[in-house]
């Protein structure tokens, strides 16, 4: 009897819990919907171009779907019209360069593979029925192996990997299908035509309706990264030396350099897509996009040293620098950092306005002189002080600051090289504004990169 009572109580408890779960489902569902709406709103605010891109993709797919909706068009191509829809899906990318890259790769690969496939079928049929399958298998093996090996070359993989994959797929399908299907010529012809229609539709919508240029994004990204280094460098010295300020800098300025450390893949993708784009706006044909990669690499080298400096802000709260040493460092550190900040700000401003930097070299020279004086002061202090541990932290920080100045000099040389190749304007731009408060004056530009799909259709 007792066991039956316990079982009854358990069943009633499970029923009550089940009913409670059912009642709470609408509340949970509503919470999920609200959270999804907030995420959608945030994504749209970060980069409104994402919303426009979604509408562009829908428009392109709707246009090529007309081959199915209108009977005369459907009769002309039949089921092959589906290749136009599939082509738009796999070709349409966020930027013009990305769409051009995948579209041209797919179009050229399909055309060349189709021509070679029919050529291989014709050659294999010459010896007769017995030798045809052997020669076809040999041709498929040789071309597939050779093209697959080409995909290992870094230059080929970066620009033509998708096209090489489509080439292997199309050549193999045509070579194999032609052996038993007499209508393979008509099928291949319809497929090539519908693929070209899909590519031209995607390119038309991508270029002529609110285009997103990868070159513009790369240009802005490199300039903003240099600006973030200047913002950190400007805020670091007063915080490290505990110099009172009107407004304490926000953590956004101190941690803005962190996104610079992870920008390599984005810069390489943008540079690759920008190389496919025609001349547009202020960028002429064959703009030196690779120079931006060099500047980006040197900017990351500087950011790595800044990351080490950031660690000393936390350490400085625990280990105090002697007041005497701090007083000796203050003027030289401020001079060195202010001149380096001016140089970085002018270099970023020079890239944004595409004008040659005029006074960056003089700022760097003054910063190097201040760094030399600072090292001399610390060397003298090290000789006089009995407690070496009190000075070692300051010496390490100064060494990192000197390295940052050296990195700034390399960045300036690369920007001068870019200005020469890209033919920047020679007139002197307005002085780049320095940060006077802890508030962010303008929103950060979001760079959106869509990695290409790996689907081979």
Buried (B, 14 or more C-beta within 10 A) or exposed (E): EEEEEEEEEEEEEEEEEEEEEEEEEEEEEEEEEEEEEEEEEEBEEBBEBBEBBEEBBEEBBBBBBEBBEEEEEBEEBEEBBBBBBBBBBBBBBBBBBBBBBBBBBBBBBBBBBBBBBBEBBEEBBEEEEEEBEEBBBEBBEEBBEEBEEBBEEEEBEBBBBBBBBBBBBBBBBBBBBBBEEEEBBEBBEBBBBBBBBBBBBBBEBBBEEEBBBBBBBBBBBBBBBBBBBBBBBBBBBBBBBEEEEEEEBBEEBBEBBBBBBEBEEBBBBBBBBBBBBBEBEEBEEEBBBEBBBBBBBBBBBBBEBBBBBBEBBEEBEEEEBBEEBBEBBBEBBBBBBBBBBBBBBBBBBBBBBBBBBEEBBEBBEBBBBBBEBBBEBBEEBBEEBEEEEBBEBBBBBBBBBBBBBBBBBBBBBBBBBBBEEBEBEEEEBEEBEEBEEBEEEEEEEBBBBEEBEEEEE
